[in-house]
């Protein structure tokens, strides 16, 4: 396993143990970076307006289209580090 992958997994664990919950914008960014870092570009159908939370998550993830998984993982690590 690469060092980046190890750091990414550690950051994913660290985010579960934050002393304060980040605001919704940061949570969406964390979600999107995690999804991009683990799955790549968003796929599937955009949720409808009756599911605003799912729609916001999808939109945040889709906004990272084209960003490599390594870049997304590093951005996720950097964001989590800034929160700890």
MOQUI-V91594 format. One record per backbone hydrogen bond with DSSP energy under -0.5 kcal/mol. CO is the residue of the C=O (numbers start at 1). NH is the residue of the N-H. If there is no record, write none. Layout:
BEGIN
co:CO nh:NH
co:CO nh:NH
END
This chain:
BEGIN
co:2 nh:6
co:3 nh:7
co:4 nh:8
co:5 nh:9
co:6 nh:10
co:7 nh:11
co:8 nh:12
co:9 nh:13
co:10 nh:14
co:11 nh:15
co:12 nh:16
co:13 nh:16
co:14 nh:17
co:15 nh:18
co:23 nh:27
co:24 nh:28
co:25 nh:29
co:26 nh:30
co:27 nh:31
co:28 nh:32
co:29 nh:33
co:30 nh:34
co:31 nh:35
co:32 nh:36
co:33 nh:37
co:34 nh:38
co:35 nh:39
co:35 nh:40
co:36 nh:40
co:48 nh:51
co:51 nh:55
co:52 nh:56
co:53 nh:57
co:54 nh:58
co:55 nh:59
co:56 nh:60
co:57 nh:61
co:58 nh:62
co:59 nh:63
co:61 nh:64
co:62 nh:65
co:64 nh:67
co:68 nh:72
co:69 nh:73
co:70 nh:74
co:71 nh:75
co:72 nh:76
co:73 nh:77
co:74 nh:78
co:75 nh:79
co:76 nh:80
co:77 nh:81
co:78 nh:82
co:79 nh:83
co:80 nh:83
co:80 nh:84
co:81 nh:84
END
